[in-house]
Amino acid sequence: MVPDDELLFDWDNANTTHIERHKVNPMEAEQVLRNDPFDLNYEVAAGEQRWTSIGHTDKLRILIVVWAIRSGAANAGGPQRVLTELRQLKNITIRLRLDDLARARALAERKGVGYQTYMKMLLHEALERESQKARRA
């Protein structure tokens, strides 16, 4: 996870208005992300990597948040997270070699994401590459 002092949030009016409809304020969403949330989903939408996570505020309110790491002058690449609805997911069980799992954990830690999120990201990217190859063939 990214240390608290490295988390930068950039709340624009659209995001603030969106989460207010869910009776959530930006401070609560930020607390969820600082309290070691559990990653539920990873996707690429409109060319942007997005994660869906569940966690709790400092007052133990449970929230689901979607966040993206964006670059640019406004937020210097820091995470920006917004509330969203939970998408349909399917839990699966997969057997992995222990050395692959250890490498995934180490690489994920360096990137500041959970290892399951990192593995979902890798799988998604590999599937996209293979789909593109199949379309060209």
C-alpha positions in Angstrom: 0.0 0.0 0.0 1.1 3.6 -0.6 2.2 5.4 2.6 -0.3 8.0 3.9 2.1 10.9 3.3 2.3 9.9 -0.4 -1.4 9.7 -1.0 -2.6 12.8 -2.9 -6.3 13.3 -3.6 -7.7 15.6 -6.3 -11.4 16.1 -5.8 -13.1 17.9 -8.6 -16.6 19.2 -8.4 -18.1 16.3 -10.4 -16.6 13.7 -8.1 -17.6 15.6 -4.9 -21.2 16.0 -6.2 -21.3 12.3 -7.2 -20.3 11.0 -3.8 -22.6 13.5 -2.0 -25.5 11.7 -3.7 -24.5 8.6 -1.7 -24.2 10.7 1.5 -20.4 10.3 1.5 -17.9 13.1 1.8 -14.3 13.2 0.4 -12.7 12.8 3.8 -14.6 9.5 4.4 -13.6 8.1 1.0 -9.9 9.1 1.7 -10.1 7.3 5.1 -11.3 4.1 3.4 -8.2 4.2 1.3 -5.9 4.9 4.2 -7.4 2.0 6.2 -6.0 -0.8 4.0 -9.0 -1.6 1.9 -9.6 -4.9 0.1 -9.4 -4.8 -3.7 -12.5 -6.3 -5.4 -11.9 -5.5 -9.0 -9.5 -4.1 -11.6 -10.4 -2.9 -15.1 -9.3 -0.6 -17.8 -12.0 1.9 -18.7 -11.6 4.7 -21.2 -7.9 3.9 -21.3 -7.6 4.4 -17.5 -6.7 1.7 -14.9 -9.4 1.6 -12.2 -9.7 -0.4 -9.0 -12.8 -1.1 -7.0 -12.1 -1.6 -3.3 -14.1 -2.0 -0.1 -13.1 -0.8 3.3 -14.1 1.3 6.3 -13.9 4.9 7.5 -12.3 5.8 10.8 -15.8 5.5 12.3 -16.2 2.0 10.8 -18.6 2.9 8.1 -18.2 0.4 5.2 -17.8 1.9 1.8 -17.0 0.7 -1.7 -14.8 3.1 -3.7 -13.4 3.2 -7.2 -10.1 4.8 -7.6 -7.6 5.5 -10.4 -4.0 6.7 -10.5 -3.9 9.7 -12.8 -0.9 11.8 -13.9 -1.0 15.5 -14.5 -0.3 18.8 -12.8 -3.5 18.8 -10.8 -2.7 15.7 -8.7 0.9 14.8 -9.5 0.0 11.2 -10.2 -1.7 10.6 -6.8 -4.7 8.3 -6.4 -8.1 9.8 -7.0 -10.9 7.7 -5.6 -14.6 8.1 -6.0 -17.6 6.1 -4.8 -19.4 3.8 -7.2 -21.7 0.8 -7.3 -20.3 -2.7 -6.9 -20.0 -4.4 -10.2 -20.7 -8.1 -10.6 -17.7 -10.2 -9.7 -17.0 -13.9 -9.6 -14.7 -15.4 -7.0 -12.5 -18.2 -8.2 -9.9 -20.5 -6.8 -6.6 -20.9 -8.6 -3.5 -23.0 -7.7 -0.2 -21.2 -8.1 3.4 -22.1 -7.7 4.7 -20.7 -4.4 7.6 -18.9 -6.2 5.2 -17.2 -8.6 3.0 -16.1 -5.7 6.1 -14.7 -3.8 7.2 -12.8 -6.9 3.7 -11.4 -7.4 3.5 -10.2 -3.8 6.9 -8.5 -4.1 6.1 -6.8 -7.4 2.7 -5.7 -6.2 4.2 -4.2 -3.0 6.7 -2.2 -5.1 3.7 -0.9 -7.1 1.7 0.0 -4.0 -1.2 -2.4 -4.8 -2.5 -5.6 -3.3 -1.1 -8.8 -4.8 -4.5 -10.0 -5.9 -5.2 -6.7 -7.6 -1.8 -6.9 -9.3 -2.5 -10.5 -10.5 -5.9 -9.5 -11.8 -4.2 -6.6 -13.6 -1.6 -8.9 -15.2 -4.3 -11.4 -16.3 -6.4 -8.7 -17.8 -3.5 -7.3 -19.8 -2.5 -10.7 -21.0 -6.0 -11.5 -22.1 -6.2 -8.2 -23.9 -3.0 -9.0 -25.8 -4.1 -12.5 -26.7 -7.5 -11.2 -27.9 -5.8 -8.6 -30.1 -3.6 -11.3 -31.6 -6.6 -13.5 -32.3 -8.4 -10.7 -34.0 -5.4 -10.0 -36.3 -5.0 -13.7 -37.2 
